[in-house]
Amino acid sequence: MKILVFGKNGQVATELQRQADVIALGRDQADLTDPAACAAAIEASDADAVINAAAYTAVDKAETDVDTARLVNGAAPTAMAAAAAAKGIPFVHISTDYVFDGSGDTPWTVDAPTGPLGVYGQTKLEGEDGVRAAGGQFAILRTSWVFSAYGNNFVKTMLRLGAERDRLTIVSDQIGGPTSAADIAAACLTMARMLAEGQGAAGTYHFSGGPDVSWADFAREIFAQSGLTPEVADIPSSEFPTPAKRPGNSRMDCSALEAAFGIPRPDWRDSLKAVLSDLSSN
């Protein structure tokens, strides 16, 4: 099976290339600020399925770089989905918990009302709406708190700071499911293959690691597994202001994905062990 992937150097795109023989398009081959070019890449391809693992993920920068975020997160996946639908091939698109407003403490179901708090979440929601409108064999996979041995992420930041400092203050009132890029890549590949074989079901799905945890407790587990010993002090989000507001509740109900594709919610603590092993071997 031939799978075309948008993205080449990001966390999930890197894992997709590690796990399967995919055709990964970097910015030089598919500029996501040019939606027509992205559609043309699909039209010219003989791929059996498409996975979009590329996005504008600079959450704070998006607040002032609205036009670029809208092109990359909204218009580009909309064009990709339309091109894939026209060819009759599956399109798997990665989205985010940021489409919700982060209120309450109940896990978000796939049909829960959306309410993005900032530009990043709003543009990702626009992309979702465009993918749904295109029809075809699409699957939108919302995920959260992505980490891996590659790129910039919370795990790598904590390892660096934990080696430099004796005490760290970390937000404890944002709760969600850390999710390894390797697990996301495996889920996307399974979904693409099953859809191509007429299995599963088109729609929107949630996928995050369990159990749900705060950033502070996520950090504690990173330190416990890595052998670092800084003190972790809990702080509220109000003491760590950012240009874009973060959702307080990023818990996601992942039951629909397991029902449709047989993909269970992974334990992020096991995935963290694998990432730390990757980092130590490299």
Order of alpha helices (4+ residues) and beta strands (2+ residues): beta-alpha-beta-alpha-beta-alpha-alpha-beta-alpha-beta-beta-alpha-beta-beta-beta-alpha-beta-beta-alpha-beta-beta-alpha-alpha
